[in-house]
Amino acid sequence: MTISDQLIDELLKERGIEAVIPAKANRVEPISHDADKYKWRHLIENFFQKLKEFKRIAMRACKTDQSFAAMIHLAATVIRTR
């Protein structure tokens, strides 16, 4: 680990930030990460990607906040039932 890597790690720890994404497999000194948090992060990212497939949500075509929220609930239901 170089000096800059150590400084970055210290700064992140001071701010309460922890590594969630695992380091590359070929890294000399791998950084520890929380595998369970990574699994949930990946699941949520995939859900948002599926949600963006719905054109009305991606374009934010709804005129009101209430109708936009309704579209998100409807799309989430469709995604869940697939």
C-alpha positions in Angstrom: 0.0 0.0 0.0 1.5 3.3 -1.0 1.5 6.4 1.1 -1.4 8.0 -0.8 -3.5 4.8 -0.4 -2.9 5.0 3.4 -3.9 8.6 3.5 -7.0 8.0 1.6 -7.9 5.0 3.9 -7.4 7.2 7.0 -9.5 10.0 5.6 -12.3 7.7 4.7 -12.2 6.1 8.2 -12.3 9.5 9.8 -15.5 10.3 7.9 -17.1 6.9 8.8 -16.9 5.6 5.2 -16.2 1.9 4.8 -15.4 -0.2 1.7 -18.4 -2.0 0.3 -17.1 -2.8 -3.2 -14.3 -5.5 -3.2 -10.9 -4.6 -4.5 -9.7 -6.1 -7.8 -8.6 -9.7 -7.6 -5.0 -8.9 -8.6 -4.4 -6.2 -6.0 -1.2 -6.8 -4.0 -2.8 -5.9 -0.6 -6.5 -6.5 -0.8 -8.9 -4.2 1.1 -11.4 -5.8 3.4 -15.0 -5.2 2.5 -18.4 -6.1 3.9 -19.7 -8.9 1.6 -23.2 -8.7 2.9 -23.5 -5.0 2.3 -22.1 -5.5 -1.2 -24.7 -8.1 -1.9 -27.5 -5.7 -0.9 -26.0 -2.8 -2.8 -25.8 -4.9 -5.9 -29.4 -6.0 -5.6 -30.6 -2.4 -5.2 -28.5 -1.2 -8.2 -30.0 -3.9 -10.3 -33.5 -3.0 -9.2 -33.0 0.7 -10.2 -31.7 -0.4 -13.6 -34.8 -2.5 -14.2 -36.9 0.4 -13.0 -35.3 2.7 -15.6 -36.4 0.3 -18.4 -39.9 1.8 -18.0 -39.9 4.7 -20.4 -42.3 6.9 -18.4 -40.1 6.7 -15.3 -36.8 7.2 -17.2 -38.3 10.3 -18.9 -40.2 11.5 -15.9 -43.2 12.0 -18.1 -45.7 12.3 -15.2 -46.9 15.8 -14.5 -47.4 15.4 -10.7 -45.4 13.9 -7.9 -48.3 11.7 -7.0 -48.7 10.2 -10.5 -44.9 9.7 -10.7 -44.9 7.8 -7.3 -47.8 5.8 -8.6 -45.9 4.8 -11.7 -42.9 3.8 -9.6 -45.1 1.6 -7.5 -46.7 0.1 -10.5 -43.4 -0.6 -12.2 -42.0 -2.1 -9.0 -45.0 -4.4 -8.8 -44.4 -5.5 -12.4 -40.7 -6.1 -11.8 -41.5 -8.1 -8.6 -44.0 -10.4 -10.4 -41.6 -11.3 -13.3 
